[in-house]
Amino acid sequence: MPPRTMPSQRQKRLGAEIRKIRTGAGLSAEYAAGLLGTDRGKISNIESGVRNISPERLRTLATHAECTDEAYVTALIEFTENPRGYWWDEYRGRVSLGLLDIAELEWHSAGIQTIQTVHVPGLLQTEVYARSIFAAVLPELPRLEIELRVAHRMDRQKVLAREQPMTYVSFIHEAALRMRFGGREATLDQLNALLKASERDNVTIRIIPVERGSFPGAGHALLYSEGAVPQLDTAQLDSAHGPEFLHSEAQLAKYRDHLRWMDRETLSAEASRDFIHGIIREL
């Protein structure tokens, strides 16, 4: 198979984990190349996500690196599977690679937790609400580009209804509930949509009241993807130049602490629904 010119974040992550296995065992790239019957250049390409690795070669490397965590190795083998024509492929070449990477990350997650402080999370947005957000981008987007992004955002929500249910916990600051993206009616529709979503068995919404004061990570949106095993979790942050994907042990530990704080300090799911009802009455 020829090298990839633009590997996805999932493919890069597989390469990073392979490098971690190799270097953690003190194996040189040359040794790994000989072990797998290839050359050093291809090992470098595998570890950068440019080339794939077969399940057999991955298991051979893990065995010689004395990586005995079978659940971890099995989860990595799933990363080696070639794409089977997922829904986001129809957007390839039409939206940014970052948006495709987010969709892929969400789809392969065992669970997702998000923290939002300015607007409700994309997985729970209505079309009108999402459209108002994209319409506020500078420089202004052409109308067709806005509609393309809205369609992609709506399609992302398929993950909540996929065949294998995924748990989703959303921590939303009160400020996000009061921001009137799209105007009063759009905001009312969005709040009611949140209440409806909270009735789903796999969706939990927790509110952070303004009166709670400061909290960790204030001002930053977080999407935390739970992998098949904890080592394969990913934290995704928004930035001016596109999404950032973080997965070092220190980074994951930091954001796990943030989420534990949220679970401990925010309103319960039931109290959060009551809180949203209260804001609806005020509107």
C-alpha positions as CSV (number, residue, x, y, z in Angstrom):
1,M,0.0,0.0,0.0
2,P,1.5,3.4,-1.0
3,P,2.3,6.0,1.7
4,R,-0.5,8.4,2.8
5,T,0.0,12.0,2.0
6,M,-2.3,13.3,4.7
7,P,-2.8,10.8,7.6
8,S,-5.8,11.3,9.9
9,Q,-5.4,11.9,13.6
10,R,-6.4,8.3,14.3
11,Q,-3.6,7.1,11.9
12,K,-1.1,9.4,13.6
13,R,-2.2,8.2,17.0
14,L,-1.6,4.6,16.0
15,G,1.9,5.5,14.9
16,A,2.6,7.4,18.1
17,E,1.5,4.4,20.1
18,I,3.8,2.1,18.1
19,R,6.7,4.4,18.7
20,K,5.8,4.4,22.4
21,I,5.9,0.6,22.5
22,R,9.2,0.4,20.6
23,T,11.1,3.1,22.6
24,G,9.6,2.0,25.9
25,A,11.3,-1.3,25.4
26,G,14.5,0.3,24.3
27,L,14.3,-1.1,20.8
28,S,16.0,0.8,18.0
29,A,14.3,1.6,14.7
30,E,16.9,-0.6,13.0
31,Y,16.1,-3.5,15.3
32,A,12.3,-3.1,14.7
33,A,12.9,-2.9,10.9
34,G,14.8,-6.2,11.0
35,L,12.2,-7.8,13.3
36,L,9.4,-6.8,10.9
37,G,11.2,-7.6,7.7
38,T,11.3,-4.0,6.4
39,D,13.6,-1.0,6.3
40,R,14.2,1.8,8.8
41,G,12.5,4.4,6.6
42,K,9.2,2.4,6.7
43,I,9.4,2.2,10.5
44,S,9.6,6.0,10.6
45,N,6.6,6.2,8.2
46,I,4.6,3.8,10.3
47,E,5.3,5.8,13.4
48,S,4.3,9.0,11.8
49,G,1.1,7.5,10.5
50,V,2.1,7.8,6.8
51,R,2.1,4.0,6.5
52,N,-0.1,1.4,8.0
53,I,1.0,-1.7,9.9
54,S,-0.6,-5.2,9.7
55,P,-2.1,-6.8,12.8
56,E,0.5,-9.6,12.5
57,R,3.4,-7.1,12.5
58,L,1.9,-5.1,15.4
59,R,1.6,-8.3,17.5
60,T,5.2,-9.3,16.6
61,L,6.5,-5.9,17.8
62,A,4.4,-6.0,20.9
63,T,5.6,-9.5,21.8
64,H,9.3,-8.6,21.3
65,A,8.8,-5.3,23.3
66,E,7.3,-7.4,26.1
67,C,4.0,-5.5,25.9
68,T,1.7,-7.9,27.8
69,D,-1.4,-5.7,28.0
70,E,-3.6,-7.7,25.7
71,A,-6.5,-5.3,25.8
72,Y,-4.3,-2.4,24.8
73,V,-2.8,-4.4,21.9
74,T,-6.2,-5.6,20.7
75,A,-7.5,-2.0,20.8
76,L,-4.5,-0.9,18.7
77,I,-5.2,-3.6,16.1
78,E,-8.6,-2.0,15.6
79,F,-6.7,1.2,14.6
80,T,-5.0,-0.7,11.7
81,E,-8.3,-1.4,10.0
82,N,-8.7,0.4,6.7
83,P,-11.7,2.9,6.6
84,R,-14.9,1.1,5.6
85,G,-16.6,4.1,4.1
86,Y,-17.8,6.1,7.1
87,W,-20.4,8.9,6.7
88,W,-17.8,11.7,7.0
89,D,-16.1,10.5,3.8
90,E,-18.6,12.4,1.8
91,Y,-17.2,15.6,3.3
92,R,-13.6,14.8,2.4
93,G,-12.2,17.6,0.4
94,R,-15.2,19.8,1.3
95,V,-14.5,20.6,4.9
96,S,-11.3,20.9,6.8
97,L,-9.3,17.8,7.9
98,G,-9.7,18.9,11.5
99,L,-13.5,18.6,11.3
100,L,-13.1,15.1,9.7
101,D,-10.7,14.1,12.5
102,I,-13.2,15.2,15.2
103,A,-16.0,13.2,13.5
104,E,-13.7,10.1,13.4
105,L,-12.6,10.6,17.0
106,E,-16.2,10.8,18.2
107,W,-17.4,7.8,16.2
108,H,-14.7,5.5,17.6
109,S,-15.1,6.6,21.2
110,A,-16.3,4.3,23.9
111,G,-17.6,7.4,25.7
112,I,-17.4,11.2,25.4
113,Q,-17.4,14.0,27.9
114,T,-17.5,17.6,27.0
115,I,-17.1,21.0,28.7
116,Q,-18.6,24.1,27.1
117,T,-18.7,27.6,28.4
118,V,-19.8,29.8,25.5
119,H,-22.3,27.7,23.5
120,V,-23.9,24.3,23.8
121,P,-21.9,21.4,22.4
122,G,-22.0,20.5,18.7
123,L,-23.5,17.1,19.4
124,L,-26.6,18.7,20.9
125,Q,-27.0,21.8,18.7
126,T,-30.1,22.5,16.5
127,E,-29.6,23.5,12.9
128,V,-30.7,27.1,13.4
129,Y,-28.4,27.4,16.5
130,A,-25.4,25.9,14.6
131,R,-26.1,28.1,11.6
132,S,-26.0,31.3,13.7
133,I,-22.6,30.2,15.1
134,F,-21.0,29.6,11.7
135,A,-22.6,32.8,10.3
136,A,-20.6,34.8,12.9
137,V,-17.2,33.5,11.7
138,L,-14.7,36.1,10.5
139,P,-13.8,36.4,7.7
140,E,-17.4,35.7,6.7
141,L,-18.1,32.4,5.2
142,P,-20.1,32.0,1.9
143,R,-23.6,30.8,2.4
144,L,-22.9,27.4,0.9
145,E,-19.9,26.9,3.1
146,I,-22.1,27.7,6.2
147,E,-24.7,25.1,5.0
148,L,-22.0,22.5,4.5
149,R,-20.6,23.0,8.0
150,V,-24.1,22.8,9.5
151,A,-24.8,19.6,7.6
152,H,-21.6,18.1,8.9
153,R,-22.4,19.1,12.4
154,M,-25.8,17.6,12.2
155,D,-24.4,14.3,10.8
156,R,-21.9,14.2,13.7
157,Q,-24.9,13.7,16.0
158,K,-25.4,10.2,14.5
159,V,-22.9,9.0,17.0
160,L,-25.4,9.3,19.7
161,A,-27.7,6.8,17.9
162,R,-25.1,4.4,16.6
163,E,-25.7,0.6,16.8
164,Q,-23.3,0.3,19.8
165,P,-24.6,2.9,22.3
166,M,-22.0,5.4,23.5
167,T,-22.4,7.3,26.8
168,Y,-22.2,11.1,26.5
169,V,-21.8,13.5,29.4
170,S,-22.0,17.2,28.7
171,F,-21.0,19.8,31.3
172,I,-22.4,23.2,30.2
173,H,-21.9,26.5,31.9
174,E,-24.9,28.7,32.6
175,A,-23.5,31.4,30.4
176,A,-23.7,29.2,27.3
177,L,-27.4,28.6,28.1
178,R,-28.1,32.3,28.1
179,M,-26.2,33.3,25.0
180,R,-28.8,34.0,22.3
181,F,-27.3,32.6,19.2
182,G,-29.9,33.1,16.5
183,G,-32.2,35.2,18.7
184,R,-34.8,34.4,21.4
185,E,-36.8,31.8,19.4
186,A,-33.7,29.9,18.3
187,T,-32.4,29.9,21.9
188,L,-35.7,28.6,23.2
189,D,-35.7,25.8,20.6
190,Q,-32.1,25.0,21.6
191,L,-32.9,24.8,25.3
192,N,-35.9,22.6,24.6
193,A,-33.7,20.4,22.4
194,L,-31.3,20.0,25.4
195,L,-34.1,18.9,27.6
196,K,-35.2,16.3,25.0
197,A,-31.7,15.0,24.6
198,S,-31.3,14.7,28.4
199,E,-34.1,12.1,28.3
200,R,-32.0,9.7,26.3
201,D,-30.6,6.8,28.3
202,N,-27.0,7.5,27.0
203,V,-27.0,11.3,27.4
204,T,-26.4,13.2,30.6
205,I,-26.4,17.0,30.9
206,R,-24.9,18.7,33.9
207,I,-25.0,22.5,34.4
208,I,-22.4,24.8,36.0
209,P,-24.2,27.7,37.5
210,V,-22.7,31.2,37.3
211,E,-22.8,31.4,41.1
212,R,-20.3,28.5,41.3
213,G,-17.6,31.0,40.5
214,S,-14.2,29.9,39.1
215,F,-13.6,26.4,37.9
216,P,-10.7,24.5,36.2
217,G,-10.3,25.2,32.5
218,A,-12.6,28.2,32.5
219,G,-12.9,29.7,29.0
220,H,-11.7,26.6,27.2
221,A,-13.9,24.0,25.5
222,L,-13.0,20.3,26.0
223,L,-14.0,17.2,24.2
224,Y,-12.7,14.1,26.0
225,S,-12.8,10.9,24.1
226,E,-12.6,7.6,26.0
227,G,-10.8,4.9,24.1
228,A,-11.3,1.2,24.3
229,V,-8.6,1.3,27.0
230,P,-7.6,4.3,29.1
231,Q,-4.2,4.6,27.4
232,L,-6.0,5.5,24.2
233,D,-8.1,8.3,25.5
234,T,-7.8,11.7,23.7
235,A,-8.4,15.3,24.8
236,Q,-9.5,17.6,22.0
237,L,-9.3,21.4,22.4
238,D,-10.4,24.1,20.0
239,S,-7.8,26.7,18.9
240,A,-7.6,29.6,16.4
241,H,-5.8,27.4,13.9
242,G,-8.0,24.3,14.3
243,P,-8.5,21.4,16.7
244,E,-5.7,20.2,18.9
245,F,-5.5,16.5,19.9
246,L,-3.7,15.7,23.1
247,H,-2.8,12.2,24.5
248,S,0.3,12.3,26.6
249,E,-0.1,10.7,30.0
250,A,0.4,14.1,31.7
251,Q,-2.2,15.8,29.5
252,L,-4.8,13.1,29.9
253,A,-4.2,13.2,33.7
254,K,-4.8,16.9,33.7
255,Y,-8.1,16.7,31.9
256,R,-9.3,13.7,33.8
257,D,-8.9,15.9,36.9
258,H,-11.0,18.6,35.3
259,L,-13.7,16.1,34.6
260,R,-13.7,14.7,38.1
261,W,-14.0,18.2,39.4
262,M,-17.0,18.7,37.1
263,D,-18.6,15.5,38.2
264,R,-18.2,16.4,41.9
265,E,-19.1,20.1,41.8
266,T,-21.8,20.6,39.1
267,L,-25.6,20.2,39.4
268,S,-27.0,16.7,39.2
269,A,-28.7,15.7,36.0
270,E,-32.2,16.2,37.5
271,A,-31.2,19.6,39.0
272,S,-29.7,20.6,35.7
273,R,-33.0,19.9,33.9
274,D,-34.8,22.0,36.5
275,F,-32.2,24.8,35.9
276,I,-32.8,24.7,32.1
277,H,-36.6,24.9,32.7
278,G,-36.0,28.0,34.8
279,I,-34.0,29.8,32.1
280,I,-36.8,28.9,29.6
281,R,-39.3,30.5,31.8
282,E,-37.2,33.7,32.0
283,L,-37.0,33.9,28.2
